[in-house]
Amino acid sequence: RLKVPKNPLFVKRSRNFAIGQDIQPKRDLSRFVKWPKYVRLQRQRKILVERLKVPPAIAMFTKTLDKNLSSQLFRLCVKYRPEDSAEKRERISKLAEAKASGGSADQGKKPVVIKFGINHVVELIEQKKATLVVIAHDVDPIELVVWLPALCRKMDVPYCIVKGKARLGEVVHLKTATTLAFTSVRAEDKMEFAKLIESCRSNFNDRYDDFRKQWGGGRFGIKSQHMQIKKARALAAEEAKRAVV
C-alpha cells in the first residue's frame, strides 16, 4: 500500500468534544425545547384535526378563497372601511361646532361602508340586503359561523370563506371579526364587484352540495403511513406467491 504524501498546508486538528473541551457543533435543538403551553396546545390541536374525521359542515371552512381573489377582495374592502373612533369624534365635534355657531348641521349623504358583526350581518342576509358575505375560516368557537354558509345558500346570497379573522378585523378597526358584508358599492367599483360576486358564486354557492358530502381529516401520521405501505407490500407479495402456485 503506497503512502500518499500529506499536504503541509492542511494539518489535521482532531477535536475532543468531552465536557470542558472543544465547543460542540451547532445543532437544531427545537425538538428538545420546552415550548410554552399555548404553542403545544395549538400544535396538538392541528395534528388532532388532521387525524380525526371532521364533519363536512366544519371541513368546508378549510376550502378558502384563492390568493389572487383574496387580495382583490381585501383591496375592495379597504375602500369601504367604516370610520374609526377618532374620525367619528372629529365628525361629531364639527357638527356640534356648526350647531353652536347657529349654522345648519348638514350631515350629508349616508356613506357606503362595509357592515360587520355576526348579528347585523345575519339580519342583512335575512332581509336580502347583503350582496356579498365574507366569512373568516378560523373563528373559535366555529359554532358561531358554522351555519352561515347554509343560510347564505338558502337566501341566495353570495358568500366566500377567507383566511384570517384578524385580517377581517383589520378592515373594521378591530382585533378580529367573524364576518363582513357588502350592501352596495360605488359606481366606479361595480364592474370589479360583479366579477368578484360571480367568482364567489361559482366557488362557494354552486359547490355547496359537493362540500356537504366531503369529510375532512382522517390523515395518518408518517409512521402509520409507512406501516400501511408495509402491509400492502406484504399482501401483494402473498398474492403473487399464490398466483405462482
Summary of the structure (lengths in Angstrom):
residues: 245
radius of gyration: 29.8
end to end distance: 53.8
largest distance: 110.5
contacts: 573
relative contact order: 0.14
helix: 51%
strand: 8%
